[in-house]
């Protein structure tokens, strides 16, 4: 299995909205990817919860049954189509992929 974790920090202002609003828009876009490809085992998209520590504005935690499933997701047209917007509103992106199990 492959764990795919991505964290973003949003720009304070972009595309006519503040960072918090853009984090919610990106969360909605990413939620639309749930179940997009076979082999997607787990899919969680979260924004910080008040009162809990967070050093980023948005996190994707996902698990795929294989590197091939992750690759299929990465290259799926639906996922590729949202990348320009995300690239415009994010200040930083951090990704960590690892094998588990």
N, CA, C and O atoms as a printed pandas DataFrame, in Angstrom:
     atom_number atom_name residue_name chain_id  residue_number  x_coord  y_coord  z_coord
0              1         N          UNK        A               1    0.845   -1.184    0.000
1              2        CA          UNK        A               1    0.000    0.000    0.000
2              3         C          UNK        A               1    0.883    1.237    0.000
3              4         O          UNK        A               1    2.013    1.222    0.488
4              5         N          UNK        A               2    0.340    2.296   -0.556
5              6        CA          UNK        A               2    1.046    3.578   -0.630
6              7         C          UNK        A               2    0.234    4.631    0.115
7              8         O          UNK        A               2   -0.945    4.843   -0.172
8              9         N          UNK        A               3    0.872    5.275    1.059
9             10        CA          UNK        A               3    0.267    6.403    1.762
10            11         C          UNK        A               3    0.704    7.674    1.035
11            12         O          UNK        A               3    1.891    7.876    0.781
12            13         N          UNK        A               4   -0.257    8.519    0.705
13            14        CA          UNK        A               4   -0.009    9.778   -0.019
14            15         C          UNK        A               4   -0.573   10.908    0.831
15            16         O          UNK        A               4   -1.789   11.046    0.962
16            17         N          UNK        A               5    0.318   11.721    1.412
17            18        CA          UNK        A               5   -0.093   12.825    2.279
18            19         C          UNK        A               5    0.402   14.125    1.659
19            20         O          UNK        A               5    1.579   14.260    1.325
20            21         N          UNK        A               6   -0.514   15.079    1.511
21            22        CA          UNK        A               6   -0.164   16.382    0.934
22            23         C          UNK        A               6   -0.711   17.460    1.854
23            24         O          UNK        A               6   -1.844   17.371    2.326
24            25         N          UNK        A               7    0.111   18.487    2.109
25            26        CA          UNK        A               7   -0.316   19.613    2.935
26            27         C          UNK        A               7   -0.040   20.907    2.182
27            28         O          UNK        A               7    1.000   21.060    1.540
28            29         N          UNK        A               8   -0.984   21.831    2.270
29            30        CA          UNK        A               8   -0.862   23.107    1.589
30            31         C          UNK        A               8   -0.999   24.259    2.578
31            32         O          UNK        A               8   -1.743   24.179    3.555
32            33         N          UNK        A               9   -0.269   25.320    2.303
33            34        CA          UNK        A               9   -0.469   26.613    2.947
34            35         C          UNK        A               9   -0.978   27.537    1.856
35            36         O          UNK        A               9   -0.383   27.626    0.782
36            37         N          UNK        A              10   -2.064   28.218    2.127
37            38        CA          UNK        A              10   -2.676   29.093    1.130
38            39         C          UNK        A              10   -2.071   30.492    1.168
39            40         O          UNK        A              10   -1.593   30.948    2.206
40            41         N          UNK        A              11   -2.099   31.154    0.037
41            42        CA          UNK        A              11   -1.727   32.569   -0.011
42            43         C          UNK        A              11   -2.769   33.345    0.790
43            44         O          UNK        A              11   -3.932   32.946    0.834
44            45         N          UNK        A              12   -2.367   34.452    1.428
45            46        CA          UNK        A              12   -3.330   35.231    2.204
46            47         C          UNK        A              12   -4.511   35.718    1.353
47            48         O          UNK        A              12   -5.636   35.837    1.839
48            49         N          UNK        A              13   -4.233   35.993    0.081
49            50        CA          UNK        A              13   -5.258   36.497   -0.832
50            51         C          UNK        A              13   -4.930   35.985   -2.229
51            52         O          UNK        A              13   -3.794   36.115   -2.685
52            53         N          UNK        A              14   -5.910   35.406   -2.909
53            54        CA          UNK        A              14   -5.712   34.942   -4.288
54            55         C          UNK        A              14   -7.070   34.674   -4.929
55            56         O          UNK        A              14   -8.012   34.253   -4.257
56            57         N          UNK        A              15   -7.159   34.917   -6.204
57            58        CA          UNK        A              15   -8.393   34.647   -6.947
58            59         C          UNK        A              15   -9.612   35.309   -6.302
59            60         O          UNK        A              15  -10.712   34.757   -6.321
60            61         N          UNK        A              16   -9.402   36.497   -5.732
61            62        CA          UNK        A              16  -10.501   37.267   -5.149
62            63         C          UNK        A              16  -11.021   36.737   -3.819
63            64         O          UNK        A              16  -12.112   37.118   -3.394
64            65         N          UNK        A              17  -10.272   35.876   -3.160
65            66        CA          UNK        A              17  -10.730   35.320   -1.889
66            67         C          UNK        A              17   -9.557   35.226   -0.915
67            68         O          UNK        A              17   -8.393   35.238   -1.317
68            69         N          UNK        A              18   -9.889   35.133    0.373
69            70        CA          UNK        A              18   -8.830   34.985    1.371
70            71         C          UNK        A              18   -8.392   33.521    1.454
71            72         O          UNK        A              18   -9.025   32.635    0.879
72            73         N          UNK        A              19   -7.306   33.289    2.176
73            74        CA          UNK        A              19   -6.732   31.951    2.266
74            75         C          UNK        A              19   -7.679   30.913    2.842
75            76         O          UNK        A              19   -7.722   29.780    2.360
76            77         N          UNK        A              20   -8.433   31.281    3.860
77            78        CA          UNK        A              20   -9.379   30.335    4.456
78            79         C          UNK        A              20  -10.469   29.917    3.488
79            80         O          UNK        A              20  -10.833   28.744    3.412
80            81         N          UNK        A              21  -10.985   30.886    2.751
81            82        CA          UNK        A              21  -12.019   30.580    1.752
82            83         C          UNK        A              21  -11.456   29.696    0.646
83            84         O          UNK        A              21  -12.117   28.767    0.181
84            85         N          UNK        A              22  -10.227   29.996    0.230
85            86        CA          UNK        A              22   -9.619   29.177   -0.824
86            87         C          UNK        A              22   -9.312   27.764   -0.334
87            88         O          UNK        A              22   -9.413   26.810   -1.106
88            89         N          UNK        A              23   -8.941   27.617    0.936
89            90        CA          UNK        A              23   -8.720   26.277    1.487
90            91         C          UNK        A              23  -10.012   25.467    1.415
91            92         O          UNK        A              23   -9.980   24.278    1.098
92            93         N          UNK        A              24  -11.137   26.097    1.704
93            94        CA          UNK        A              24  -12.426   25.404    1.628
94            95         C          UNK        A              24  -12.775   25.038    0.183
95            96         O          UNK        A              24  -13.333   23.971   -0.072
96            97         N          UNK        A              25  -12.446   25.923   -0.761
97            98        CA          UNK        A              25  -12.692   25.619   -2.181
98            99         C          UNK        A              25  -11.840   24.436   -2.638
99           100         O          UNK        A              25  -12.319   23.551   -3.347
100          101         N          UNK        A              26  -10.576   24.430   -2.224
101          102        CA          UNK        A              26   -9.685   23.329   -2.602
102          103         C          UNK        A              26  -10.160   22.039   -1.940
103          104         O          UNK        A              26  -10.117   20.975   -2.558
104          105         N          UNK        A              27  -10.610   22.122   -0.698
105          106        CA          UNK        A              27  -11.135   20.928   -0.024
106          107         C          UNK        A              27  -12.304   20.350   -0.822
107          108         O          UNK        A              27  -12.394   19.136   -1.006
108          109         N          UNK        A              28  -13.186   21.208   -1.286
109          110        CA          UNK        A              28  -14.327   20.754   -2.092
110          111         C          UNK        A              28  -13.867   20.095   -3.396
111          112         O          UNK        A              28  -14.397   19.060   -3.798
112          113         N          UNK        A              29  -12.880   20.703   -4.046
113          114        CA          UNK        A              29  -12.337   20.100   -5.273
114          115         C          UNK        A              29  -11.749   18.729   -4.995
115          116         O          UNK        A              29  -12.002   17.778   -5.735
116          117         N          UNK        A              30  -10.965   18.624   -3.931
117          118        CA          UNK        A              30  -10.335   17.347   -3.603
118          119         C          UNK        A              30  -11.361   16.303   -3.182
119          120         O          UNK        A              30  -11.206   15.124   -3.499
120          121         N          UNK        A              31  -12.403   16.718   -2.475
121          122        CA          UNK        A              31  -13.456   15.771   -2.090
122          123         C          UNK        A              31  -14.108   15.158   -3.321
123          124         O          UNK        A              31  -14.565   14.016   -3.277
124          125         N          UNK        A              32  -14.153   15.903   -4.411
125          126        CA          UNK        A              32  -14.762   15.379   -5.643
126          127         C          UNK        A              32  -13.913   14.278   -6.270
127          128         O          UNK        A              32  -14.351   13.629   -7.221
128          129         N          UNK        A              33  -12.713   14.060   -5.755
129          130        CA          UNK        A              33  -11.830   12.994   -6.252
130          131         C          UNK        A              33  -12.028   11.675   -5.514
131          132         O          UNK        A              33  -11.476   10.652   -5.920
132          133         N          UNK        A              34  -12.800   11.686   -4.448
133          134        CA          UNK        A              34  -13.032   10.467   -3.661
134          135         C          UNK        A              34  -13.564    9.365   -4.579
135          136         O          UNK        A              34  -14.550    9.565   -5.290
136          137         N          UNK        A              35  -12.909    8.206   -4.561
137          138        CA          UNK        A              35  -13.349    7.073   -5.372
138          139         C          UNK        A              35  -13.084    7.216   -6.859
139          140         O          UNK        A              35  -13.650    6.479   -7.666
140          141         N          UNK        A              36  -12.237    8.150   -7.221
141          142        CA          UNK        A              36  -11.991    8.457   -8.625
142          143         C          UNK        A              36  -11.365    7.299   -9.393
143          144         O          UNK        A              36  -11.664    7.096  -10.570
144          145         N          UNK        A              37  -10.505    6.546   -8.733
145          146        CA          UNK        A              37   -9.826    5.437   -9.419
146          147         C          UNK        A              37   -9.911    4.175   -8.559
147          148         O          UNK        A              37  -10.002    4.257   -7.334
148          149         N          UNK        A              38   -9.881    3.015   -9.202
149          150        CA          UNK        A              38   -9.818    1.773   -8.429
150          151         C          UNK        A              38   -8.530    1.738   -7.606
151          152         O          UNK        A              38   -7.492    2.239   -8.039
152          153         N          UNK        A              39   -8.607    1.150   -6.435
153          154        CA          UNK        A              39   -7.426    1.039   -5.586
154          155         C          UNK        A              39   -7.264    2.169   -4.594
155          156         O          UNK        A              39   -6.306    2.180   -3.821
156          157         N          UNK        A              40   -8.186    3.123   -4.600
157          158        CA          UNK        A              40   -8.170    4.216   -3.625
158          159         C          UNK        A              40   -8.850    3.677   -2.369
159          160         O          UNK        A              40  -10.063    3.466   -2.361
160          161         N          UNK        A              41   -8.077    3.456   -1.315
161          162        CA          UNK        A              41   -8.583    2.792   -0.115
162          163         C          UNK        A              41   -9.112    3.775    0.916
163          164         O          UNK        A              41  -10.162    3.550    1.519
164          165         N          UNK        A              42   -8.383    4.863    1.114
165          166        CA          UNK        A              42   -8.769    5.848    2.131
166          167         C          UNK        A              42   -8.589    7.233    1.545
167          168         O          UNK        A              42   -7.667    7.470    0.764
168          169         N          UNK        A              43   -9.487    8.168    1.930
169          170        CA          UNK        A              43   -9.453    9.512    1.386
170          171         C          UNK        A              43  -10.008   10.482    2.415
171          172         O          UNK        A              43  -11.204   10.460    2.705
172          173         N          UNK        A              44   -9.158   11.329    2.967
173          174        CA          UNK        A              44   -9.580   12.330    3.940
174          175         C          UNK        A              44   -8.999   13.677    3.538
175          176         O          UNK        A              44   -7.797   13.798    3.298
176          177         N          UNK        A              45   -9.851   14.679    3.467
177          178        CA          UNK        A              45   -9.411   16.042    3.179
178          179         C          UNK        A              45   -9.884   16.903    4.345
179          180         O          UNK        A              45  -11.083   16.993    4.612
180          181         N          UNK        A              46   -8.928   17.542    5.046
181          182        CA          UNK        A              46   -9.291   18.270    6.251
182          183         C          UNK        A              46   -8.655   19.660    6.287
183          184         O          UNK        A              46   -7.579   19.899    5.740
184          185         N          UNK        A              47   -9.369   20.559    6.952
185          186        CA          UNK        A              47   -8.849   21.896    7.261
186          187         C          UNK        A              47   -8.670   21.944    8.774
187          188         O          UNK        A              47   -9.283   21.153    9.492
188          189         N          UNK        A              48   -7.841   22.859    9.266
189          190        CA          UNK        A              48   -7.589   22.929   10.715
190          191         C          UNK        A              48   -8.878   23.133   11.518
191          192         O          UNK        A              48   -9.820   23.798   11.087
192          193         N          UNK        A              49   -8.867   22.539   12.677
193          194        CA          UNK        A              49   -9.986   22.669   13.599
194          195         C          UNK        A              49   -9.602   23.690   14.667
195          196         O          UNK        A              49   -8.511   23.597   15.229
196          197         N          UNK        A              50  -10.461   24.654   14.959
197          198        CA          UNK        A              50  -10.135   25.648   15.982
198          199         C          UNK        A              50   -9.729   24.978   17.294
199          200         O          UNK        A              50  -10.366   24.029   17.751
200          201         N          UNK        A              51   -8.667   25.492   17.880
201          202        CA          UNK        A              51   -8.192   24.978   19.154
202          203         C          UNK        A              51   -7.175   23.858   19.042
203          204         O          UNK        A              51   -6.586   23.460   20.047
204          205         N          UNK        A              52   -6.955   23.338   17.835
205          206        CA          UNK        A              52   -5.952   22.295   17.625
206          207         C          UNK        A              52   -4.818   22.857   16.786
207          208         O          UNK        A              52   -5.037   23.690   15.906
208          209         N          UNK        A              53   -3.618   22.402   17.059
209          210        CA          UNK        A              53   -2.441   22.935   16.369
210          211         C          UNK        A              53   -2.417   22.500   14.907
211          212         O          UNK        A              53   -2.712   21.349   14.585
212          213         N          UNK        A              54   -2.063   23.432   14.031
213          214        CA          UNK        A              54   -1.883   23.142   12.604
214          215         C          UNK        A              54   -0.910   24.159   12.028
215          216         O          UNK        A              54   -1.008   25.351   12.316
216          217         N          UNK        A              55    0.006   23.696   11.233
217          218        CA          UNK        A              55    0.964   24.602   10.590
218          219         C          UNK        A              55    0.713   24.697    9.093
219          220         O          UNK        A              55    1.543   25.223    8.352
220          221         N          UNK        A              56   -0.428   24.189    8.648
221          222        CA          UNK        A              56   -0.824   24.331    7.251
222          223         C          UNK        A              56   -2.326   24.589    7.214
223          224         O          UNK        A              56   -3.003   24.509    8.239
224          225         N          UNK        A              57   -2.838   24.895    6.034
225          226        CA          UNK        A              57   -4.248   25.261    5.896
226          227         C          UNK        A              57   -5.143   24.131    5.406
227          228         O          UNK        A              57   -6.367   24.208    5.518
228          229         N          UNK        A              58   -4.535   23.086    4.865
229          230        CA          UNK        A              58   -5.312   22.000    4.270
230          231         C          UNK        A              58   -4.435   20.762    4.187
231          232         O          UNK        A              58   -3.240   20.856    3.908
232          233         N          UNK        A              59   -5.039   19.589    4.432
233          234        CA          UNK        A              59   -4.275   18.354    4.328
234          235         C          UNK        A              59   -5.109   17.285    3.628
235          236         O          UNK        A              59   -6.305   17.134    3.880
236          237         N          UNK        A              60   -4.446   16.555    2.748
237          238        CA          UNK        A              60   -5.020   15.359    2.135
238          239         C          UNK        A              60   -4.273   14.161    2.695
239          240         O          UNK        A              60   -3.046   14.096    2.625
240          241         N          UNK        A              61   -5.021   13.211    3.252
241          242        CA          UNK        A              61   -4.448   11.954    3.710
242          243         C          UNK        A              61   -5.138   10.868    2.903
243          244         O          UNK        A              61   -6.357   10.714    2.972
244          245         N          UNK        A              62   -4.353   10.113    2.134
245          246        CA          UNK        A              62   -4.954    9.074    1.306
246          247         C          UNK        A              62   -4.081    7.833    1.294
247          248         O          UNK        A              62   -2.876    7.891    1.535
248          249         N          UNK        A              63   -4.726    6.706    1.008
249          250        CA          UNK        A              63   -4.033    5.431    0.917
250          251         C          UNK        A              63   -4.484    4.750   -0.367
251          252         O          UNK        A              63   -5.675    4.702   -0.674
252          253         N          UNK        A              64   -3.521    4.224   -1.110
253          254        CA          UNK        A              64   -3.777    3.517   -2.362
254          255         C          UNK        A              64   -3.240    2.102   -2.234
255          256         O          UNK        A              64   -2.285    1.858   -1.496
256          257         N          UNK        A              65   -3.848    1.179   -2.948
257          258        CA          UNK        A              65   -3.402   -0.215   -2.847
258          259         C          UNK        A              65   -2.086   -0.482   -3.565
259          260         O          UNK        A              65   -1.458   -1.518   -3.344
260          261         N          UNK        A              66   -1.660    0.455   -4.433
261          262        CA          UNK        A              66   -0.413    0.249   -5.183
262          263         C          UNK        A              66    0.088    1.578   -5.737
263          264         O          UNK        A              66   -0.644    2.566   -5.792
264          265         N          UNK        A              67    1.340    1.576   -6.142
265          266        CA          UNK        A              67    1.905    2.764   -6.796
266          267         C          UNK        A              67    1.177    3.036   -8.104
267          268         O          UNK        A              67    1.045    4.189   -8.515
268          269         N          UNK        A              68    0.706    1.986   -8.756
269          270        CA          UNK        A              68   -0.025    2.151  -10.015
270          271         C          UNK        A              68   -1.357    2.872   -9.790
271          272         O          UNK        A              68   -1.761    3.694  -10.613
272          273         N          UNK        A              69   -2.037    2.574   -8.689
273          274        CA          UNK        A              69   -3.291    3.269   -8.370
274          275         C          UNK        A              69   -3.041    4.738   -8.070
275          276         O          UNK        A              69   -3.796    5.605   -8.510
276          277         N          UNK        A              70   -1.981    5.016   -7.321
277          278        CA          UNK        A              70   -1.624    6.412   -7.050
278          279         C          UNK        A              70   -1.306    7.133   -8.350
279          280         O          UNK        A              70   -1.733    8.270   -8.549
280          281         N          UNK        A              71   -0.566    6.489   -9.226
281          282        CA          UNK        A              71   -0.221    7.082  -10.517
282          283         C          UNK        A              71   -1.483    7.344  -11.347
283          284         O          UNK        A              71   -1.591    8.378  -12.005
284          285         N          UNK        A              72   -2.427    6.414  -11.315
285          286        CA          UNK        A              72   -3.685    6.604  -12.054
286          287         C          UNK        A              72   -4.430    7.828  -11.532
287          288         O          UNK        A              72   -4.992    8.594  -12.315
288          289         N          UNK        A              73   -4.436    8.012  -10.218
289          290        CA          UNK        A              73   -5.053    9.198   -9.626
290          291         C          UNK        A              73   -4.314   10.466  -10.059
291          292         O          UNK        A              73   -4.936   11.444  -10.475
292          293         N          UNK        A              74   -2.993   10.439   -9.957
293          294        CA          UNK        A              74   -2.193   11.624  -10.288
294          295         C          UNK        A              74   -2.434   12.093  -11.729
295          296         O          UNK        A              74   -2.396   13.290  -12.011
296          297         N          UNK        A              75   -2.678   11.150  -12.627
297          298        CA          UNK        A              75   -2.829   11.490  -14.041
298          299         C          UNK        A              75   -4.275   11.497  -14.527
299          300         O          UNK        A              75   -4.530   11.711  -15.713
300          301         N          UNK        A              76   -5.219   11.266  -13.622
301          302        CA          UNK        A              76   -6.625   11.276  -14.015
302          303         C          UNK        A              76   -7.025   12.692  -14.457
303          304         O          UNK        A              76   -6.683   13.662  -13.780
304          305         N          UNK        A              77   -7.743   12.824  -15.580
305          306        CA          UNK        A              77   -8.105   14.157  -16.083
306          307         C          UNK        A              77   -8.848   15.032  -15.072
307          308         O          UNK        A              77   -8.662   16.249  -15.063
308          309         N          UNK        A              78   -9.675   14.444  -14.233
309          310        CA          UNK        A              78  -10.406   15.229  -13.229
310          311         C          UNK        A              78   -9.432   15.858  -12.223
311          312         O          UNK        A              78   -9.582   17.022  -11.851
312          313         N          UNK        A              79   -8.449   15.088  -11.794
313          314        CA          UNK        A              79   -7.445   15.603  -10.862
314          315         C          UNK        A              79   -6.549   16.630  -11.547
315          316         O          UNK        A              79   -6.273   17.686  -10.979
316          317         N          UNK        A              80   -6.104   16.338  -12.732
317          318        CA          UNK        A              80   -5.222   17.246  -13.476
318          319         C          UNK        A              80   -5.907   18.595  -13.703
319          320         O          UNK        A              80   -5.253   19.636  -13.646
320          321         N          UNK        A              81   -7.217   18.585  -13.960
321          322        CA          UNK        A              81   -7.949   19.821  -14.260
322          323         C          UNK        A              81   -7.986   20.792  -13.085
323          324         O          UNK        A              81   -8.113   21.998  -13.297
324          325         N          UNK        A              82   -7.879   20.300  -11.854
325          326        CA          UNK        A              82   -7.948   21.208  -10.702
326          327         C          UNK        A              82   -6.584   21.779  -10.303
327          328         O          UNK        A              82   -6.517   22.732   -9.526
328          329         N          UNK        A              83   -5.519   21.217  -10.817
329          330        CA          UNK        A              83   -4.174   21.655  -10.429
330          331         C          UNK        A              83   -3.887   23.129  -10.711
331          332         O          UNK        A              83   -3.243   23.773   -9.883
332          333         N          UNK        A              84   -4.330   23.699  -11.839
333          334        CA          UNK        A              84   -4.037   25.124  -12.054
334          335         C          UNK        A              84   -4.626   26.033  -10.976
335          336         O          UNK        A              84   -3.957   26.957  -10.514
336          337         N          UNK        A              85   -5.877   25.779  -10.571
337          338        CA          UNK        A              85   -6.470   26.609   -9.516
338          339         C          UNK        A              85   -5.701   26.449   -8.213
339          340         O          UNK        A              85   -5.374   27.437   -7.555
340          341         N          UNK        A              86   -5.414   25.211   -7.844
341          342        CA          UNK        A              86   -4.687   24.970   -6.591
342          343         C          UNK        A              86   -3.323   25.651   -6.636
343          344         O          UNK        A              86   -2.896   26.247   -5.647
344          345         N          UNK        A              87   -2.645   25.569   -7.763
345          346        CA          UNK        A              87   -1.349   26.212   -7.902
346          347         C          UNK        A              87   -1.416   27.719   -7.764
347          348         O          UNK        A              87   -0.460   28.349   -7.311
348          349         N          UNK        A              88   -2.531   28.296   -8.150
349          350        CA          UNK        A              88   -2.714   29.749   -8.071
350          351         C          UNK        A              88   -2.965   30.228   -6.645
351          352         O          UNK        A              88   -2.532   31.318   -6.270
352          353         N          UNK        A              89   -3.661   29.422   -5.852
353          354        CA          UNK        A              89   -4.053   29.880   -4.513
354          355         C          UNK        A              89   -3.121   29.407   -3.401
355          356         O          UNK        A              89   -3.228   29.885   -2.272
356          357         N          UNK        A              90   -2.226   28.494   -3.689
357          358        CA          UNK        A              90   -1.352   27.979   -2.631
358          359         C          UNK        A              90   -0.030   28.740   -2.592
359          360         O          UNK        A              90    0.503   29.159   -3.619
360          361         N          UNK        A              91    0.478   28.902   -1.373
361          362        CA          UNK        A              91    1.804   29.495   -1.188
362          363         C          UNK        A              91    2.846   28.381   -1.112
363          364         O          UNK        A              91    3.951   28.519   -1.637
364          365         N          UNK        A              92    2.485   27.265   -0.447
365          366        CA          UNK        A              92    3.410   26.141   -0.282
366          367         C          UNK        A              92    2.650   24.831   -0.400
367          368         O          UNK        A              92    1.458   24.744   -0.103
368          369         N          UNK        A              93    3.380   23.815   -0.845
369          370        CA          UNK        A              93    2.846   22.451   -0.919
370          371         C          UNK        A              93    3.924   21.495   -0.430
371          372         O          UNK        A              93    5.086   21.591   -0.827
372          373         N          UNK        A              94    3.524   20.580    0.430
373          374        CA          UNK        A              94    4.430   19.545    0.915
374          375         C          UNK        A              94    3.764   18.195    0.680
375          376         O          UNK        A              94    2.577   18.023    0.958
376          377         N          UNK        A              95    4.529   17.248    0.169
377          378        CA          UNK        A              95    3.997   15.929   -0.141
378          379         C          UNK        A              95    4.910   14.861    0.455
379          380         O          UNK        A              95    6.132   15.006    0.488
380          381         N          UNK        A              96    4.284   13.794    0.922
381          382        CA          UNK        A              96    5.045   12.665    1.456
382          383         C          UNK        A              96    4.345   11.385    1.028
383          384         O          UNK        A              96    3.215   11.124    1.439
384          385         N          UNK        A              97    5.017   10.583    0.199
385          386        CA          UNK        A              97    4.503    9.282   -0.218
386          387         C          UNK        A              97    5.381    8.213    0.407
387          388         O          UNK        A              97    6.605    8.345    0.424
388          389         N          UNK        A              98    4.769    7.158    0.919
389          390        CA          UNK        A              98    5.561    6.058    1.502
390          391         C          UNK        A              98    4.803    4.755    1.381
391          392         O          UNK        A              98    3.574    4.728    1.311
392          393         N          UNK        A              99    5.560    3.682    1.358
393          394        CA          UNK        A              99    4.968    2.338    1.352
394          395         C          UNK        A              99    4.655    1.953    2.793
395          396         O          UNK        A              99    5.426    2.232    3.711
396          397         N          UNK        A             100    3.507    1.309    2.968
397          398        CA          UNK        A             100    3.112    0.830    4.290
398          399         C          UNK        A             100    2.637   -0.616    4.162
399          400         O          UNK        A             100    2.210   -1.056    3.095
400          401         N          UNK        A             101    2.722   -1.328    5.255
401          402        CA          UNK        A             101    2.189   -2.681    5.296
402          403         C          UNK        A             101    3.036   -3.736    4.686
403          404         O          UNK        A             101    2.656   -4.906    4.680
